[in-house]
Amino acid sequence: MAGGRRIEKINQLIKETLGKIIQKEIDFPKDILVTVTRVETSPDLMQAKIFVSFIPETKNTYHLFILNKNLFFLQKKIGETLQMKIIPKIKFIEEQGTKKAAKIEELLEEIKRK
């Protein structure tokens, strides 16, 4: 399916580009690491869910607020950098998968010790 591969490539481009822009141009406290973990763009390219994780995982609501406060700036930068005809409307979502994976890893380590 050519359309699926196209969306996958667009997702990867947005992920890499947005990750770089966030690291360079958005002011977060110095002890916070923000990672764009994945991107899910709609088939019509009108919307993109951007999944992000924060380390340490405290004050995630505040960090999402910072990203959302800069939403239009980030969309503009994506458009300028990728030169897309359609710039997807971005929605930031806190990544839950990494928390679940960390918890599973912790439980496995606990089992190994016993």
N, CA and C of each residue as an Amber inpcrd file, in Angstrom:
protein
   342
   0.8380000  -1.1770000   0.0000000   0.0000000   0.0000000   0.0000000
   0.8900000   1.2490000   0.0000000   0.8520000   1.9810000  -1.1020000
   1.7150000   3.1520000  -1.2520000   1.3340000   4.2710000  -0.2940000
   0.0230000   4.4620000  -0.0620000  -0.4320000   5.5160000   0.8330000
   0.0700000   5.3310000   2.2460000   0.1000000   4.0820000   2.7260000
   0.5810000   3.7910000   4.0740000   2.0480000   4.1210000   4.2460000
   2.8410000   3.7830000   3.2330000   4.2760000   4.0870000   3.3070000
   4.5100000   5.5870000   3.2510000   3.6800000   6.2800000   2.4890000
   3.8030000   7.7350000   2.3880000   3.5400000   8.3790000   3.7460000
   2.4790000   7.9480000   4.4110000   2.1480000   8.4870000   5.7350000
   3.2680000   8.1630000   6.7300000   3.8110000   6.9450000   6.6690000
   4.9130000   6.5660000   7.5580000   6.1120000   7.4950000   7.3650000
   6.4400000   7.8070000   6.1110000   7.5640000   8.7040000   5.8320000
   7.2860000  10.1120000   6.3580000   6.0620000  10.5790000   6.1470000
   5.6850000  11.9030000   6.6440000   5.7570000  11.9320000   8.1630000
   5.2370000  10.8630000   8.8130000   5.3080000  10.7750000  10.2800000
   6.7500000  10.8750000  10.7620000   7.6400000  10.1400000  10.1020000
   9.0460000  10.1350000  10.5100000   9.6800000  11.5160000  10.3020000
   9.3810000  12.1620000   9.1750000   9.9180000  13.5070000   8.9160000
   9.4350000  14.5060000   9.9550000   8.1380000  14.4610000  10.2620000
   7.5960000  15.3790000  11.2660000   8.2280000  15.1020000  12.6260000
   8.3700000  13.8290000  12.9760000   8.9610000  13.4530000  14.2640000
  10.3830000  14.0100000  14.4010000  11.2060000  13.7740000  13.3970000
  12.6020000  14.2350000  13.4500000  12.6790000  15.7600000  13.4660000
  11.9220000  16.3910000  12.5860000  11.9550000  17.8520000  12.4790000
  11.4560000  18.5110000  13.7530000  10.3260000  18.0530000  14.2480000
   9.7490000  18.6470000  15.4500000  10.6500000  18.4160000  16.6630000
  11.2590000  17.2330000  16.7410000  12.1840000  16.9670000  17.8410000
  13.3300000  17.9630000  17.8720000  13.8890000  18.2490000  16.6970000
  14.9960000  19.2130000  16.6140000  14.5360000  20.6250000  16.9720000
  13.3750000  21.0060000  16.4630000  12.8610000  22.3550000  16.7300000
  12.6000000  22.5340000  18.2280000  11.9770000  21.5340000  18.8420000
  11.6770000  21.6280000  20.2780000  12.9590000  21.7570000  21.0870000
  13.9750000  20.9550000  20.7550000  15.2300000  21.0010000  21.5030000
  15.9310000  22.3480000  21.3650000  15.8810000  22.9390000  20.1660000
  16.6250000  24.1670000  19.9110000  15.8750000  25.4440000  20.2720000
  14.5530000  25.4450000  20.1110000  13.8540000  26.7140000  20.1400000
  12.7790000  26.8740000  21.2100000  12.4820000  25.8300000  21.9530000
  11.4730000  25.9430000  23.0090000  12.1870000  25.9240000  24.3510000
  11.8390000  26.8870000  25.2020000  12.4930000  27.0130000  26.5000000
  11.8170000  26.1260000  27.5400000  12.5050000  25.0640000  27.8850000
  12.0920000  24.1920000  28.9880000  13.1160000  24.3640000  30.0950000
  12.7480000  24.0270000  31.3390000  13.7490000  24.0390000  32.4030000
  14.9370000  23.1450000  32.0000000  16.1210000  23.5090000  32.4630000
  17.3450000  22.8230000  32.0380000  17.3830000  21.3410000  32.3850000
  16.6730000  20.9320000  33.4250000  16.7370000  19.5360000  33.8500000
  15.6640000  18.6580000  33.2000000  14.9920000  19.1430000  32.1440000
  13.9220000  18.4040000  31.4950000  14.3780000  17.9430000  30.1150000
  14.1570000  16.6630000  29.8350000  14.4110000  16.1060000  28.5160000
  13.0650000  15.8160000  27.8680000  12.8210000  16.4240000  26.7120000
  11.5740000  16.2240000  25.9730000  11.8970000  15.3930000  24.7440000
  11.1190000  14.3300000  24.5440000  11.3260000  13.4560000  23.4040000
  10.0220000  13.2700000  22.6480000  10.0850000  13.4620000  21.3300000
   8.9460000  13.1330000  20.4820000   9.0690000  11.6380000  20.2030000
   8.1400000  10.8490000  20.7500000   8.2590000   9.3990000  20.6500000
   7.6480000   8.8340000  19.3800000   6.5470000   9.4420000  18.9200000
   5.9270000   8.9910000  17.6750000   4.9500000  10.0420000  17.1830000
   4.6090000   9.9050000  15.9050000   3.6720000  10.8210000  15.2610000
   2.6550000   9.9770000  14.5030000   1.3870000  10.3510000  14.6240000
   0.3190000   9.6870000  13.8780000  -0.4210000  10.7520000  13.0790000
  -0.1710000  10.7810000  11.7870000  -0.8080000  11.7540000  10.9030000
  -2.0270000  11.1170000  10.2550000  -3.1040000  11.8890000  10.1400000
  -4.3100000  11.3810000   9.4910000  -4.0410000  11.1940000   7.9960000
  -4.7600000  10.2830000   7.3460000  -4.5300000  10.0260000   5.9120000
  -4.6830000  11.2620000   5.0280000  -5.5240000  12.2160000   5.4260000
  -5.6950000  13.4330000   4.6320000  -4.6810000  14.5240000   5.0020000
  -3.7850000  14.2220000   5.9150000  -2.7140000  15.1220000   6.3770000
  -3.2240000  16.3750000   7.0820000  -4.4630000  16.3510000   7.5250000
  -5.0290000  17.5310000   8.1760000  -4.6970000  17.5910000   9.6690000
  -4.4430000  16.4440000  10.2940000  -4.1570000  16.4100000  11.7240000
  -2.9850000  15.4910000  12.0050000  -2.2520000  15.8290000  13.0530000
  -1.1360000  14.9920000  13.4910000  -1.1280000  14.9340000  15.0080000
  -1.1670000  13.7150000  15.5340000  -1.0180000  13.5170000  16.9720000
   0.4720000  13.3360000  17.2370000   1.0050000  14.1910000  18.0960000
   2.4210000  14.1540000  18.4370000   2.5320000  13.6210000  19.8600000
   3.1120000  12.4370000  19.9990000   3.2800000  11.8210000  21.3110000
   4.6390000  12.2210000  21.8680000   4.6330000  12.7480000  23.0840000
   5.8640000  13.2260000  23.7110000   6.0270000  12.5950000  25.0890000
   7.2800000  12.4320000  25.4800000   7.5770000  11.9760000  26.8420000
   8.5510000  12.9590000  27.4620000   8.5180000  12.9990000  28.7750000
   9.3540000  13.9240000  29.5340000  10.1350000  13.1460000  30.5810000
  11.3910000  13.5110000  30.7540000  12.2100000  12.9250000  31.8080000
  12.8010000  14.0850000  32.5880000  12.6310000  14.1450000  33.8840000
  11.8300000  13.2540000  34.7280000  10.3420000  13.4890000  34.4790000
   9.5470000  12.5350000  34.9220000   8.1130000  12.5440000  34.6410000
   7.3050000  13.3460000  35.6560000   7.8650000  14.3900000  36.1700000
   7.1230000  15.2750000  37.0780000   6.6900000  16.5100000  36.3040000
   5.5920000  17.0810000  36.6870000   5.0740000  18.3060000  36.0740000
   4.7960000  18.1490000  34.5820000   4.3740000  16.9460000  34.1480000
   4.1080000  16.7200000  32.7340000   3.0230000  17.6400000  32.1920000
   2.0250000  17.9540000  33.0260000   0.9550000  18.8420000  32.5960000
   1.5140000  20.2150000  32.2530000   2.4260000  20.6930000  33.0710000
   3.0600000  21.9870000  32.8170000   3.8800000  21.9540000  31.5300000
   4.6050000  20.8640000  31.3040000   5.4390000  20.7580000  30.1090000
   4.5820000  20.6740000  28.8460000   3.4450000  19.9820000  28.9360000
   2.5070000  19.9680000  27.8090000   1.9600000  21.3720000  27.5560000
   1.7350000  22.1230000  28.6290000   1.2780000  23.5060000  28.5010000
   2.2970000  24.3360000  27.7150000   3.5750000  24.1580000  28.0060000
   4.6220000  24.8910000  27.2910000   4.5730000  24.5650000  25.8000000
   4.4280000  23.2800000  25.4860000   4.3510000  22.8890000  24.0710000
   3.1140000  23.4880000  23.4030000   1.9880000  23.4020000  24.0760000
   0.7500000  23.9230000  23.4920000   0.7770000  25.4470000  23.3500000
   1.4810000  26.1180000  24.2560000   1.6260000  27.5700000  24.1770000
   2.3970000  27.9620000  22.9110000   3.2830000  27.0760000  22.4700000
   4.1080000  27.3330000  21.2820000   3.5950000  26.6010000  20.0370000
   2.3710000  26.1510000  20.0850000   1.8020000  25.3170000  19.0250000
   1.8690000  25.9720000  17.6450000   1.4230000  27.1990000  17.5320000
   1.3990000  27.8550000  16.2240000   2.8030000  28.1100000  15.6980000
   3.7140000  28.4590000  16.5930000   5.1140000  28.6280000  16.2000000
   5.6750000  27.3220000  15.6520000   5.3860000  26.2140000  16.3440000
   5.8960000  24.9140000  15.9220000   5.3010000  24.4910000  14.5780000
   4.0140000  24.7190000  14.3850000   3.3860000  24.3870000  13.1060000
   4.0100000  25.2050000  11.9710000   4.2490000  26.4770000  12.2370000
   4.8620000  27.3430000  11.2230000   6.2600000  26.8450000  10.8640000
   7.0510000  26.4850000  11.8840000   8.4150000  25.9930000  11.6440000
   8.4090000  24.6880000  10.8540000   7.4490000  23.8110000  11.1560000
   7.3390000  22.5590000  10.3940000   7.0510000  22.8770000   8.9330000
   6.1180000  23.7980000   8.7050000   5.7840000  24.1870000   7.3370000
   6.9700000  24.7740000   6.5920000   7.7300000  25.6240000   7.2680000
   8.9070000  26.2330000   6.6430000   9.9890000  25.2000000   6.3620000
  10.2090000  24.3070000   7.2980000  11.2870000  23.3310000   7.1720000
  10.9620000  22.2470000   6.1500000   9.7640000  21.6960000   6.2200000
   9.4010000  20.5790000   5.3440000   8.7760000  21.0350000   4.0270000
   8.3960000  22.2980000   3.9380000   7.7760000  22.8650000   2.7380000
   6.6300000  21.9950000   2.2280000   5.7230000  21.6950000   3.1410000
   4.5540000  20.8830000   2.8100000   3.4260000  21.7920000   2.3240000
   2.6230000  21.2840000   1.3930000   1.4540000  22.0410000   0.9310000
   0.4200000  22.1340000   2.0470000   0.2080000  21.0130000   2.7250000
  -0.7350000  20.9600000   3.8380000   0.0670000  20.7840000   5.1160000
  -0.0980000  21.7040000   6.0430000   0.5540000  21.5700000   7.3430000
  -0.4850000  20.9940000   8.3030000  -0.2200000  19.8020000   8.8530000
  -1.2110000  19.1990000   9.7570000  -1.4030000  20.0160000  11.0290000
  -2.6250000  20.0110000  11.5250000  -2.9260000  20.6280000  12.8140000
  -2.3680000  19.6940000  13.8900000  -1.5120000  20.2260000  14.7400000
  -0.8040000  19.4190000  15.7340000  -1.6040000  19.3260000  17.0270000
  -1.5700000  18.1430000  17.5970000  -2.1280000  17.9310000  18.9420000
  -1.0850000  17.1350000  19.7290000  -0.6210000  17.7000000  20.8400000
   0.3600000  17.0230000  21.6760000  -0.3410000  16.0920000  22.6620000
   0.2120000  14.8950000  22.7880000  -0.3350000  13.8890000  23.6930000
   0.8230000  13.3020000  24.4970000   0.6160000  13.1780000  25.7880000
   1.6450000  12.5750000  26.6320000   1.7260000  11.0800000  26.3340000
   2.9230000  10.5940000  26.0570000   3.1370000   9.1850000  25.7330000
   2.9340000   8.3340000  26.9730000   2.0460000   7.3900000  26.8840000
   1.7840000   6.4860000  28.0010000   2.5500000   5.1650000  27.8490000
   2.9220000   4.8310000  26.6270000   3.6140000   3.5690000  26.3620000
   4.9380000   3.4380000  27.0860000   5.6830000   4.5310000  27.2050000
   6.9800000   4.4580000  27.8730000   6.8160000   4.2170000  29.3680000
   5.7570000   4.7680000  29.9540000   5.4970000   4.5240000  31.3750000
   5.1780000   3.0520000  31.6060000   4.3490000   2.5020000  30.7260000
   3.9770000   1.0960000  30.8550000   5.1940000   0.1990000  30.6790000
   6.0310000   0.5180000  29.6980000   7.2330000  -0.2750000  29.4580000
   8.1800000  -0.2040000  30.6500000   8.3230000   0.9640000  31.2410000
   9.1910000   1.1190000  32.4080000   8.6660000   0.2970000  33.5820000
   7.3650000   0.3010000  33.7740000   6.7620000  -0.4720000  34.8640000
   6.9730000  -1.9700000  34.6410000   6.8010000  -2.4400000  33.4080000
   7.0270000  -3.8500000  33.0900000   8.4790000  -4.2180000  33.3350000
   9.3880000  -3.3600000  32.9140000  10.8210000  -3.6020000  33.1230000
  11.1410000  -3.6800000  34.6080000  10.5460000  -2.8050000  35.3820000
  10.7490000  -2.8030000  36.8320000  10.2460000  -4.1070000  37.4470000
   9.0820000  -4.5580000  37.0230000   8.5260000  -5.8130000  37.5310000
   9.3750000  -7.0170000  37.1360000   9.9050000  -7.0240000  35.9320000
  10.7670000  -8.1190000  35.4860000  12.0520000  -8.1630000  36.2980000
  12.6090000  -7.0120000  36.5870000  13.8260000  -6.9520000  37.4100000
  13.5490000  -7.4670000  38.8260000  12.3700000  -7.1210000  39.3320000
  11.9950000  -7.5900000  40.6700000  11.8510000  -9.0980000  40.6910000
  11.2870000  -9.6700000  39.6490000  11.1340000 -11.1330000  39.5330000
  12.4960000 -11.7900000  39.4510000  13.4240000 -11.2230000  38.7090000
  14.7750000 -11.7790000  38.5660000  15.4800000 -11.8420000  39.9250000
  15.2680000 -10.8200000  40.7570000  15.9320000 -10.7640000  42.0510000
  15.3960000 -11.8330000  43.0070000  14.1840000 -12.2700000  42.8040000
  13.5840000 -13.2530000  43.7120000  13.9110000 -14.6260000  43.3280000
